[in-house]
């Protein structure tokens, strides 16, 4: 295949919250456009971490784009805003921001197939997106038409009502006690408890006459590629602590996208690809993604595919096996690209 030149562009658009400007990155192939892939990134990271994957997909003729969510990346007005999302607009605003980017992309590139990829927290936002914006009303026509041609749900999870209720209660209490921007060690522990337990201990050290083994870093659960984990740990726009309001929005998003009455609003027969590592603690080592897969297969579409990558952890687009994931996603996109 002839190498396609990729033009990377950055811009800002107004957030639906009326306050922030959203940082948007577009990877545009300098060839005939085959379709659009929009990315909804994960918690405590930024859209630019998807650069290698975006360039790979763009090399096949797809415009790839994404924004830094509120409280993330270059969409914050100051470092104090990292992890802070106003709960008044919250989840609804973050998903509305995704749709604002969608509108801009469709205006820029016309009537071509449109796909959405959501990773981790971004997968919960993506699941809400296909519930809230799966259909679009068309001016001058009766009814509505499908707004999206396919959804890639990556590194997602599932949480019980009890887990969400406890999380929301703690967030509410700590918000009242310490303020909206308090960064709660308790909520962080609750959200990520045990994530690193499944990672083998490899570092040997001693204290006095006693020898111990430990994991290399607190974020080893993200990835088997130690270079990528180190890049994440060294990036000031990654790994920051969420505020209590940020956690409230996260819990609200999960609760919303899991509600049966909202799942029923997803366009019928929407193609969905579900991908994750089978050692991803966010998805409880593959159990959660299987649960969501079965729900979508039963209530939404017969065209739901699931791939679990053996040995892979949470960030499968940065894993040691990333090329396999890249190829699987591109093959799925091409097979579901219909021309208007």
Buried (B, 14 or more C-beta within 10 A) or exposed (E): EEEBEBEBEEEBBEBBBEEBBBBBBBBBBEBEBBBBBBBBBBBBBBBBBBBEBBBBBBBBBBBBBBBBBBBBBBBBEEEEBBBBBBBEBBBBBBBBBBBBBBEBBBEEBEEBBBBBBBBBBBBBBBBBBBBBBBBBEEEEEEEEEBBBBBBBBBBBBBBEEEBBEEBBEBBEEBBEEEEBBBBBEEBEEBBBEEBBEEBEEEEEEEEEEEEEEEBBBEBBBBBBBEEBBBBBEEBEBBBBBBBBBBBBBBBBBBBBBBEEEBBEBBBEEBBBBBBBBBBBBBBBBBEBBBBBBEBBBEEBBEBBBBBBBEEBBBBBBBBBBBEBBBEBBBEBBEEBBEEE
